[in-house]
Amino acid sequence: MNQNLKYYFTLARSKESHHQHILRDLKYFLKSLGVSDAILTLEDDHKLFSNEIHKINTFFSSYLAGIPLDYILNESEFMGYKFYVDSRVLIPRPETELIVEWVSGLSLNKNSTIFEVGTGSGCIAISICLKNKDLKILATDLSASALEVAQINKELHNAQNVTFMQSNWLSCSMQSSLDLVISNPPYIKPNDPHLKDLNHEPLIALTAENGSQSFFQIASQAISSLKSEGKIIFEHGYSQAEEVSNILRDLGFKNIVTCKDFQGLDRYTYANK
């Protein structure tokens, strides 16, 4: 029997006690199927085709299983751009946009060599290059499957000025060759209780030994890969600013500055070689 939209709106409301935003997210999903704003606003008695019913039923089964909406849609917004995402990569967070804005404010010349470490979906590298057409950026990830997603996004945005490579952090870079190193690396401790809310995202992109091992490994490689006065910037957890600053200082970095995110929490730290 064919169901209409009213049936699904009613079903969503019946689930709101355990899934607070399900009705809002259902409407967003329906919009991606081409359902008009007028129908969604009025919650119209709109008839559905069998293929639409199948997709909506899949939405409900996935959503109720805890799969994030971005993975259901295979789409996430970052810096005003749409990026393809699936469970091979992390879903981009709004706080990470601050790194792109910081890089854009550096007034780098087109001959600068920029290196992103642990690129995942490629959203940082691609956004930087889309907003700064003359810049070229190298971006690496240890995960071959994550790089497949990054390549999809490169083609989606025709971002010819980005090159993706598989590498263990900066191991493929040459000494004194880089002007800027960017990284939003894994920084959650393996026993962190927050991981239970992130169980659909790739663990390799979330956790690091002691929560700080990735910062030490990347900074250790960056201090030799950066040119004189080259810069490094890390995104980190809100309680890790002092630890990250100490790592950078101990390795010889200078002019270390920590900045806050949209919620006033310490979120990223940058320094000069």
Secondary structure, DSSP 8 states (H G I E B T S, - for coil): ---BHHHHHHHHHHTTTT-TTHHHHHHHHHHHTT--HHHHHHT---B--HHHHHHHHHHHHHHHTT--HHHHHT-EEETTEEE---TTS----GGGHHHHHHHHTT---TT-EEEEES-TTSHHHHHHHHHSTT-EEEEEES-HHHHHHHHHHHHHTT-TTEEEEE-STTTTS-TT-EEEEEE----B-TT-GGGGGGTTS-GGGTB-GGGTHHHHHHHHHHHHHEEEEEEEEEE--TT-HHHHHHHHHHTT-EEEEEEE-TTS-EEEEEEE-
